[in-house]
Amino acid sequence: MACWDLSWLLHRDLRDGAFASLERVLDDTQLRGFNALRVDPCPHLIASPENGIHLDRCELIPSHGQPVEVKIRHALQQLMQSTHERGMKLWFSSHFINDSRARRSFVRRPADYVAVWSDTLSLIQEWGYLDDVAGVDFCYQFPSLPAAHGVTRRVFGRSPERGLPSRWSPTAAERLEAYLLEVPRALHALFPSVPVGLSTTSALSEQLRQLDTSELDFLDFSLWLDEDPRYRLATGEAMPMSGLLGRLASPVKQVLLDAAGTHWQRRLEEQLQRRMAFTRLRRLSPVLGNGFVRQPRGLRSMPTGWADLHEMMVVNALTQGVDAMTPTSLASPHYDWLWQEQDYLAHLNHMILAGAR
């Protein structure tokens, strides 16, 4: 899968947006071997409000950049029609982006998630594209912020501006478990053909060990070498840097990957093995939708070590039985230097599709 997330909505400017021409960018995505897209359909904006009057035009407020006005239902229907014509699947994962009417604040309880997703999937069913939905991650890296904005006060009793507590109390864990059980259970009853699961991070997946995950179909885990404490220490990212040191950070990363790539590959493989062991224990389909090492700033060509690490992760994931994955979540049109590596991305995707068969 190619990770478009919110980019397909936020970068549509006709002058310089990477997604200005949807048809062209879909053709380019297929040329690189992708057969699925991970996108945020903004279910809280698709769904009808309590007063029953849906306003299709809405103003998205990203955390960085200017507000963007979109016709949300029209945009989603256009995307689904175009992907359907190309035989591509859609993987839904929502960040619950803020908008000018602050509708993410009203998605608080398990029933609220069920309501916005059932409205969204019902509309897609009316359009005739429900079979094209490969999976629903009901809240991106739940209960992380800002995606779980409306949940924070209800579960943890604190403002979302304060962030999540480092430890969950037994009461908070019990409340969070209700989301993991009630949301997929209700959506399964309404849309039995649509897999429902959760995305997570390495840190959050440790917390998930406390909770009942029996209603989830899949676990989509995020594996970034950049989050490895030893890698952060070796590259200097664990320490605040400015000036010359800050400018040296990217070359240091490139040297580390080129000179000691196999060491960092093993470190990342150990993370993968731990996550896979958890999904086997819980009988969850393993999905690898996020990773693997972020691009150094100022790159004009692909470092050998960077390319080798991503190829190794594809091989390891397939060997260990990952059901769906991205070759790298940076493989998106707005990462121009990597997007230009058409043959490299097609090679990785060919490996994924051949391994899946």
C-alpha positions in Angstrom: 0.0 0.0 0.0 1.0 3.6 -0.6 0.5 5.8 2.4 -1.5 8.8 1.3 -3.2 9.4 4.6 -4.4 13.1 4.5 -2.1 14.1 1.7 -4.7 13.4 -1.0 -6.9 16.2 0.6 -4.3 18.6 1.8 -2.0 18.8 -1.3 -4.6 19.3 -4.1 -3.6 22.9 -5.0 -3.8 23.2 -8.8 -0.6 25.2 -9.0 1.9 23.0 -7.1 0.0 20.3 -5.2 1.4 16.8 -5.5 -2.2 15.5 -5.8 -3.5 18.3 -8.1 -4.4 15.7 -10.8 -5.9 12.7 -9.1 -6.0 10.6 -12.3 -2.3 11.3 -13.1 -1.1 10.5 -9.6 -3.1 7.3 -9.5 -1.5 6.2 -12.8 1.9 7.1 -11.4 1.1 5.1 -8.2 0.2 2.0 -10.3 3.3 2.4 -12.4 5.3 1.9 -9.2 3.5 -1.4 -8.5 1.1 -0.4 -5.7 -2.3 -2.0 -5.6 -3.7 -0.3 -2.5 -3.8 3.1 -0.9 -3.9 3.9 2.8 -6.0 7.1 3.0 -7.9 9.0 5.7 -11.5 9.4 4.6 -12.3 11.7 7.5 -15.3 9.7 8.8 -16.3 12.4 11.3 -16.7 14.8 8.4 -18.4 12.3 6.1 -21.0 11.3 8.7 -24.2 13.2 9.1 -24.4 15.4 12.3 -27.0 14.9 14.9 -29.3 17.5 13.3 -29.2 15.4 10.1 -28.0 18.2 7.8 -24.7 17.3 6.2 -22.7 20.2 4.7 -20.3 18.7 2.1 -18.0 21.7 2.0 -15.7 21.8 5.0 -12.5 23.5 6.1 -9.7 21.2 7.3 -7.2 22.7 9.8 -3.9 20.8 9.6 -1.4 21.1 12.5 1.0 22.8 10.0 0.1 24.9 7.1 -3.0 26.8 6.0 -6.6 25.6 6.3 -7.8 23.7 3.2 -11.4 23.7 2.0 -12.7 20.5 0.4 -16.0 18.9 -0.6 -15.4 15.8 1.5 -18.1 13.4 0.2 -17.5 14.5 -3.4 -13.7 14.0 -3.0 -14.1 10.5 -1.5 -16.6 9.4 -4.1 -14.2 10.6 -6.8 -11.3 8.8 -5.3 -13.2 5.5 -4.9 -14.5 5.6 -8.4 -11.0 6.2 -9.8 -9.4 3.5 -7.7 -12.2 1.0 -8.5 -11.6 1.6 -12.2 -7.9 0.6 -11.7 -8.7 -2.4 -9.5 -7.0 -0.8 -6.5 -8.1 -1.3 -2.9 -8.4 1.3 -0.1 -7.2 0.9 3.4 -8.9 3.4 5.7 -7.1 4.9 8.7 -8.3 8.2 10.3 -6.3 10.9 12.1 -9.6 12.7 12.9 -8.2 16.0 11.6 -9.5 19.2 13.1 -11.9 21.3 11.1 -13.5 24.7 11.4 -16.5 23.2 13.3 -14.3 21.1 15.6 -16.2 17.9 14.8 -13.4 15.7 16.1 -14.3 16.8 19.6 -17.7 15.0 19.4 -16.0 11.6 18.7 -15.6 10.5 22.3 -17.3 7.2 23.1 -17.1 3.9 21.4 -20.6 4.5 20.1 -19.4 7.7 18.4 -16.7 5.8 16.5 -19.3 3.3 15.4 -21.6 6.0 14.3 -19.1 7.9 12.1 -17.7 4.8 10.5 -21.0 3.2 9.9 -22.3 6.3 8.2 -19.1 6.4 6.1 -19.2 2.7 5.1 -23.0 2.9 4.4 -22.4 5.7 2.0 -19.6 3.8 0.3 -22.0 0.8 0.1 -24.6 3.0 -1.6 -21.9 4.0 -4.2 -21.2 0.3 -4.8 -17.6 0.3 -3.6 -17.7 -1.5 -0.2 -15.8 -4.5 -1.6 -12.9 -2.2 -2.4 -12.4 -1.4 1.3 -9.5 -3.7 2.4 -9.5 -2.7 6.1 -10.6 0.0 8.6 -8.2 1.2 11.3 -10.8 3.0 13.3 -8.4 5.6 14.9 -4.8 6.1 13.9 -2.5 4.7 16.6 -5.3 4.8 19.2 -5.3 6.4 21.8 -2.5 8.6 20.5 -3.0 12.3 20.0 -4.1 14.2 18.1 -6.2 11.4 16.4 -7.9 10.4 19.7 -8.6 14.0 20.6 -12.1 13.5 21.8 -11.1 10.4 23.9 -8.4 11.9 26.1 -10.6 13.8 28.5 -13.2 11.0 28.7 -10.6 8.3 29.4 -7.8 10.0 31.1 -9.6 13.0 32.6 -7.1 15.5 31.1 -7.0 18.1 28.4 -5.7 16.9 25.0 -3.2 19.7 25.1 -1.4 18.0 28.0 -0.8 14.8 26.0 -1.2 11.2 27.2 0.0 10.1 30.6 3.1 7.9 30.6 1.3 5.1 32.5 -2.4 4.1 32.2 -4.3 3.6 35.4 -6.4 0.4 35.7 -9.5 2.5 35.2 -8.2 4.1 32.1 -7.1 0.7 30.7 -10.6 -0.7 31.3 -12.2 2.3 29.5 -9.8 1.9 26.5 -10.5 -1.8 26.3 -14.2 -1.0 25.7 -13.2 0.8 22.5 -11.2 -2.2 21.3 -14.2 -4.5 21.9 -17.3 -2.4 21.1 -16.2 -0.6 18.0 -15.1 -3.7 15.9 -18.0 -5.8 17.3 -20.6 -3.3 16.1 -18.9 -2.7 12.7 -18.6 -6.4 12.1 -22.3 -6.8 12.7 -23.1 -4.1 10.2 -20.4 -4.8 7.6 -19.2 -8.4 8.1 -17.0 -8.2 4.9 -14.8 -5.3 6.2 -11.8 -6.2 8.5 -11.6 -3.8 11.5 -8.4 -3.3 13.5 -6.0 -0.9 15.0 -2.7 0.7 14.2 -0.1 1.1 16.9 3.4 2.1 17.7 6.2 0.1 19.4 5.5 1.9 22.7 1.7 1.6 22.5 1.9 -2.1 21.6 3.4 -2.8 25.0 0.4 -1.2 26.6 -1.9 -3.3 24.4 -0.6 -6.4 26.1 -2.8 -5.4 29.1 -6.0 -5.3 27.0 -8.4 -7.7 25.3 -7.9 -7.6 21.5 -10.2 -10.5 20.7 -12.6 -8.4 18.5 -9.9 -6.9 16.3 -9.1 -8.5 12.9 -5.6 -7.0 12.5 -2.9 -5.0 14.1 -1.0 -2.5 12.0 2.3 -1.8 13.6 4.7 1.0 13.0 8.5 0.2 12.8 10.8 3.1 12.6 14.6 2.7 13.0 14.5 6.4 14.0 12.7 5.4 17.3 15.5 3.0 18.3 17.3 4.5 21.3 20.7 3.3 20.1 20.2 4.7 16.6 19.1 8.0 18.1 22.2 8.1 20.3 24.5 7.2 17.4 23.1 9.9 15.1 22.9 12.5 17.9 19.1 12.8 17.7 18.9 11.9 21.4 20.6 15.3 22.1 19.5 18.8 21.1 21.5 20.1 18.2 21.8 23.3 16.4 24.1 25.1 14.0 26.8 23.0 12.5 25.9 19.9 14.6 22.4 20.1 13.3 23.6 20.3 9.7 25.8 17.3 10.2 23.0 15.1 11.5 21.8 14.0 8.0 25.3 13.1 6.7 25.9 11.1 9.9 22.7 9.1 9.3 23.8 8.3 5.8 27.2 7.2 6.9 25.8 5.0 9.6 23.4 3.2 7.2 26.1 2.8 4.6 28.9 1.6 6.9 26.9 -0.3 9.6 23.7 -1.1 7.7 23.5 -4.8 8.7 23.7 -3.9 12.4 20.7 -1.6 12.1 18.9 -4.1 10.0 19.2 -6.6 12.8 17.9 -4.1 15.3 14.9 -3.4 13.2 14.3 -7.1 12.5 14.2 -7.7 16.3 11.5 -5.2 16.6 9.6 -6.9 13.8 9.9 -10.3 15.5 8.6 -9.0 18.8 5.5 -7.5 17.1 4.9 -10.7 15.1 5.1 -12.8 18.2 2.3 -10.6 19.7 0.0 -10.9 16.7 0.5 -14.7 16.6 -0.3 -14.9 20.3 -3.5 -12.8 19.8 -4.4 -14.4 16.5 -4.4 -11.0 14.7 -3.5 -10.5 11.1 -0.2 -8.6 11.0 0.0 -5.5 8.9 3.1 -3.3 8.4 1.7 0.0 7.4 4.3 2.4 8.7 8.1 2.6 8.6 11.1 2.1 8.2 13.7 4.9 8.3 13.0 8.6 7.8 14.7 10.5 5.0 17.7 12.6 5.9 17.2 16.3 5.0 18.6 17.6 1.8 18.8 14.2 0.0 19.1 14.3 -3.8 19.7 10.6 -4.4 19.0 7.4 -2.5 21.8 6.2 -0.1 22.7 2.6 -0.6 22.3 1.7 3.1 18.8 3.3 3.1 17.7 1.2 0.1 19.2 -2.0 1.5 17.4 -1.6 4.8 14.0 -1.2 3.2 14.6 -4.2 0.9 15.6 -6.2 4.0 12.4 -5.2 5.8 10.3 -6.3 2.9 12.0 -9.7 2.8 11.7 -10.2 6.5 8.1 -9.2 6.7 7.1 -11.5 3.9 9.1 -14.4 5.5 7.4 -13.9 8.8 3.9 -13.8 7.3 2.9 -10.1 7.2 -0.5 -9.9 5.4 -0.3 -6.4 4.0 2.4 -3.8 4.0 4.0 -0.7 2.6 7.5 -0.9 1.0 8.1 2.4 2.9 5.6 4.9 4.1 7.7 7.7 2.5 6.7 6.3 -0.9 4.2 9.1 -1.7 4.2 11.8 -4.3 5.0 14.6 -1.9 8.4 12.9 -1.1 9.7 13.9 -4.5 13.2 12.4 -4.3 12.0 9.0 -3.5 8.9 9.1 -5.8 11.3 9.6 -8.7 12.8 6.2 -7.9 10.2 4.4 -10.0 12.1 1.3 -10.7 13.2 0.8 -7.1 9.6 1.2 -5.8 8.3 -1.2 -8.5 11.0 -3.7 -7.5 10.0 -3.6 -3.8 6.3 -3.9 -4.7 6.9 -6.8 -7.1 8.7 -8.6 -4.2 5.6 -7.9 -1.9 3.1 -9.1 -4.4 5.1 -12.2 -5.5 5.7 -13.1 -1.8 2.0 -12.6 -1.0 1.1 -15.2 -3.7 
